[in-house]
């Protein structure tokens, strides 16, 4: 079974890899055993967030998301309060 993995690097480089995996592989096993990433990393299929128990289907587009370090709303409020001073 072939899937496509989409991800971006911090320096804005975008990469797509096609990977051949066994059928009935779930996202958690794929992330940990094949890619060597933490199972807690957010993952989606075709733009929808999925649990690590999701069974990957043929031709799925797996998207690896970066964790948000700062909430944009809170960051804007902090900047606005500093500018008022």
N, C-alpha and C positions, 0 to 999 in steps of 0.2 A: 504494500500500500504506500502511495506517495502523498506527502503533505507538503505544504509551503509554510515556511516560518518567516515572519516579517518582524524586523526590529530595527530600532535606531540606536546609535551610539551617542554619548554625551556631546561629541563634537559635530552633531547633526549629519553624520553619515548614515544613510539608509541602506539596509541590506535585506535581500531575499534569498533564502536557501531552500532548495527542494531536498527533502530527506525521505528515505525509504525506511518505514518502520513495520513491525509486525502488526497484524490486525488485533483488535481488542486491547490495544494499549490505551491506558487512560492518561490524562494530562499530567497528573502528579508523577507518575512513573516516567513519562517522557521528559519532564522538566528535570527531575532528579537524576535518573539513570543515564539518559542519552545526552542531555545538554549540560548536566552538572550544575544546574541552578537550584536555588532554594525552592522548596515546594510552596512557600508562602508568596512567591512572586506572582503578581496579578497576571492572568492569562485570559485571552478572549478568542473566540472563533467568529470570524466575519463581523467584528465590531461589537460582539456581545460578551460580557464577562461570564466566564464559566468556572464551575467548581473543579477541584482537582480529581474528582471521580468521573468527570465527563469522558466517555469513550470516544476517541478520535476516529473520525470516518474518512474514507478515501477522498482525496482532493480537498480536505479542510484547509482553511487558511488560519494558521495559528499565529496570534499576535501576542507578543510579550510586552507588557506594559511596565513602565518605570514607576516606582512608588513616588507619590507626591511628598516632598519634604516640607513644603510650606503651603498652607491654604491661601490661594490667591486673594480671597476676600479679606482675610485677616492682614495679609501683607499690605494691601491697598489702604486699609484703615490706619495702619501704623504709619505709612508714608504720609497720609493726609494729616494726621495729628502732628507729625514732625514739621510739616510745612506751615501749619497754623502758628506755631511758636515763633 
